[in-house]
Amino acid sequence: MKTTNPTVKKILTHYKEISLLGRIKSVLDWDLNVNLPPKAAPGRAEQSAYLAKRATDLWLDKDFRKNLEAANKLTNVTREEKAILRNLNIAGKYYFNIPQKLIIEKEHASSKAFMVWKEARQNNDFKAFLTPLKTLIEIDRKMAKYIGYKENPYDALLDLHEPELTAAYTKKMFDAVKPKLIELTKKMLNYTKDEGLEKKFLHTKSSYPLDKQKELSLMVMKLMGYDFEAGRLDVSPHPFTTSLDRYDVRITNAYHENDFRFSFTSTTHETGHALYEQGVNPDYNESPLAGGVSYGIHEALSRFWENMVGKNPKFLKHVAPEFQKAFPKLLGKITPDDFVKLFHVVKPSFIRIEADEVTYSLHIILRFEIENELINGKIKPEDAASVWKEKSYEYFGISPEKDSQGVLQDVHWAYGAFGYFPSYAMGNLYGAQFLHAMKKTVNFEADVSKGKLANVKG
Amino acid sequence: MKTTNPTVKKILTHYKEISLLGRIKSVLDWDLNVNLPPKAAPGRAEQSAYLAKRATDLWLDKDFRKNLEAANKLTNVTREEKAILRNLNIAGKYYFNIPQKLIIEKEHASSKAFMVWKEARQNNDFKAFLTPLKTLIEIDRKMAKYIGYKENPYDALLDLHEPELTAAYTKKMFDAVKPKLIELTKKMLNYTKDEGLEKKFLHTKSSYPLDKQKELSLMVMKLMGYDFEAGRLDVSPHPFTTSLDRYDVRITNAYHENDFRFSFTSTTHETGHALYEQGVNPDYNESPLAGGVSYGIHEALSRFWENMVGKNPKFLKHVAPEFQKAFPKLLGKITPDDFVKLFHVVKPSFIRIEADEVTYSLHIILRFEIENELINGKIKPEDAASVWKEKSYEYFGISPEKDSQGVLQDVHWAYGAFGYFPSYAMGNLYGAQFLHAMKKTVNFEADVSKGKLANVKG
């Protein structure tokens, strides 16, 4: 980052170390998700907490804060400097208001909770996860108090993920679409009748070898323009993207042996996140602008690539032959139309990240409603699993028997990331707007049908 | 670590942070070896250098040093406290004498050199590695000066790896065995005549699938008593072991498709290192006693498990059926004796880590002689490749055509680890002594023949 303003310069120099600590912590977090042996969890929690402590020390540095306050009063700042200050002020709400002790406590609690959640999900044992869940809710409730809010403590948490978003606004937005989505889900059920297709191509005995699925993931990443010299693809229970450095943006995938679709949509989704990070202006490296605008915009990129590009019928038809080559026994004779239809089966489902484009936002609404009430103390943590089941029945007409398919399915609460979920729905909405705007200058449908995605990425 | 001495207590509290930084850095280093995408090298170098800087800051803390000096004068210390002070004084030679700037410079240089070496080795391009090699030699020469030495700057570097070992002593020891080893190599060549066996079972067309080799590695690790809940097995170009935490001791392996032996001996070697780390008294965690006694003793454990146990004919016969099951086409009909013989073919070879037990120490002697003269300026870095070839011809009667099979084969110099190699030969000697002592209380041959290794490990 180049700046001529001496105060901003001081801020950026100081921030460089915060950024470095964040990137080192990302290496540890990535490894926690992909590699960590079970007995190492307490040690890793200690390591992460140490780095978090160092970072908060730097945030709380008196000169840094003084410089930031001085810079906020500047009137002759450039567009970039303005953005830097905005991002620092947003993050500052967290670091300046919450006692450092509590931040470290959350770091410890979430590292441990992640390992407990992983095992609880595997063993389908919600009770095992209850204690860390309670701890994290309690910590986030306290944090919300420190950050401050007008109406709802959940607003303070939402604001950390999508600045200025409130629970009331989210509710209004969701309430407008909820009944229509429920209605549409029911209608589509009678309309698509694609059960036959799934039974034909995805019956449980089918085996789509994982190594072949991985090859296809790599093929799709290549089409999307992912830079393999500046990242890698690995396996984790829950696919995710993380930036360990400007030139080290890694994605993970999970492979289902009986269903090749999941790893495909996860690939387009996570690579969407990765392209955003890999596309950051190298000048912004180590500056507060390196991470992008907000979680919502990040999810806009991933949901855009997943749904507008990846599940676009023309794109699916373009890649279909590669899937047929990889799985000749099972897909050798599938028609292009059936291949497309397989990716557009609308039906109630338990797992958010496997959900179709109609029911997806209902999954988000369900989580938003529960976490809002968990933070407000209107739902007790011990009731989260049963409330989940009830809401699931109400919205989808089905209710998961196993908590691993219900309240334990997502990693977010194990990280203490309350207020994250609405970003996905925001992402869907932003993504639609991006497409609308993009079509003015990019020959979108034609490019997608040829798998030529350079302009779309651009 | 429990201690009642208030000065030692202060030292240990301060050291805890040094230890934590070291473990975080180990995560980064492990990832560098196993995962790092090429463009991320400069970023990772910056991250590692930052942690090294923090650690040296802590070493150079005035109170810490004052406390250490005070503790050195104590007379009523326990055995453990004495060992703590000894280890700190050894490490202190490095931190207290070398300017911090130079330590950081080496951190930067070695991170970069590793990535250059990896590519240079792949492309068989010594010239590409010359600049980082020169830089690291220059840094280590400077470091030796700062540490201080009586006769030979190389002594200062040796001392860091094996306290009190000198080049003169090493030379005396090596000169005593060198002619005999060269002679024995020649004799064995005429004696074993096992070329036929290798051609029969390891001809290049043979394919030992990597996944099967990995399964066998896991089987051997299990027999050896490796704790899989506190570590993992991965792949890297050069097998290594690293402790990311008391409960996270990871090993890596490399698999050769045409030869199942390499991954077997690497497994026993690296698991030997790992058992040493996994066996550290948990009370010593985060203390200066956590890392063991010296590199030589570490290599004693690895070489002991590799050669005294792993390549023991009785142990080989015990595991042979598993190999036959895994590779029925190629090994289905091999006799137990031929299986054992395959692991004891003595012949001149280019690659140290693939060398047999007779020629192995000759490989070490070659490296010792070269690095001693590199540090003393008697061999120029640009001549290292050709000197390597000459010496190889002198000791083994063969000379590698490719530098990837010569001067570029080992990772150590890319880390700037001059003075490490003799530890392997020391390890061989220590290991033989361990076995001698162990046989007094452990029914060694009987246990090994049954694959019951608990007492040996104990």
Interface residues (C-beta under 8 A of the other chain):
Chain A: E17 L20 R23 I24 V27 L28 D31 N35 L36 P37 P38 K39 A40 P42 G43 R44 E46 Q47 Y50 L51 D227 F228 E229 A230 G231 R232 D234 L244 D245 R246 Y247 D248
Chain B: E17 L20 R23 I24 V27 L28 D31 N35 L36 P37 P38 K39 A40 P42 G43 R44 E46 Q47 Y50 L51 D227 F228 E229 A230 G231 R232 D234 L244 D245 R246 Y247 D248
